[in-house]
Amino acid sequence: DLIAASKDALEKQQPVRIERSIINLNRTTGAMLSGEVAKRYGHAGLPEDTISIAFKGTAGGSFGAFLARGVSLELTGDANDYVGKGLSGGRIAVKPPAGLARDPAANIIVGNTVLYGAIAGEAYFEGVAGERFAVRNSGARTVVEGAGDHCCEYMTGGVVVVLGSTGRNVAAGMTGGVAFLLDETGGLRERVNPEIVAICELTTPEQEALLKPLLEAHLESTGSSKAAAILADWSSW
């Protein structure tokens, strides 16, 4: 269905905008579409947002797996495990429906092992991810508002921003990339696996230049109130 709806983008590189509902029987949504992009254009893919798809509902496993450059998926709802597995240049945003009386930083919005083996692209989650967030990430940039145990496990590249709490054993086996972890309640150092990584305060203009655009993109993609608050009082945060 998505391949057929994207015909003009695949054949003529003309932008298309698609809206669909989604349920948890719909697994690896976007993977076959990305395969069609790769057949025609290789890893270079399409220009950003050539194929833009807005979903509403609950996505099944591996939503946005292997997503190619030029394909953007926005999900209003939530998703199961392995969101963005092997992300290959596309963009994913997952946010709760408007008007819900709940704190995104206290509610799971995507499951475990999100962005497993991602190599490129962006992902924004207005809510908390399960365990093993960004495991083996080697190039994707992402913002999430909390994560479970083993965040950034075996990570080799990319940038991870966590605007909330993390579980135990953060950065175990992490050999590359950067993680910005907001430690509002203290105790983060005790949760980080110190075997390989170094823990530093955010103090340099270079660090800010890496972090701030990601928060701006997170706000634009999800409408995150947490990102808005931080950006509105940037110097204090």
ABEGO torsion letter per residue (X at the ends): XAAAAAAAAAAAGBBBBBBBBBBAABBGBGAAAAAAAAAAAEAAEBBBGABBBBBBEBBBBGBGBGBBBGBBBBBBEBBBBGBGBGBAGBBBBBBBBBGBBBBAAABBABBBGBGBGBABEBBBBBEBBBBGBGBGBAABBBBBAEBBBGBGBGBABEBBBBAEBBBBGBGBGBABEBBBBBBAAEGAAAABBAAABBBBBBABAAAAAAAAAAAAAAAAAAGBAAAAAAAABAAAX
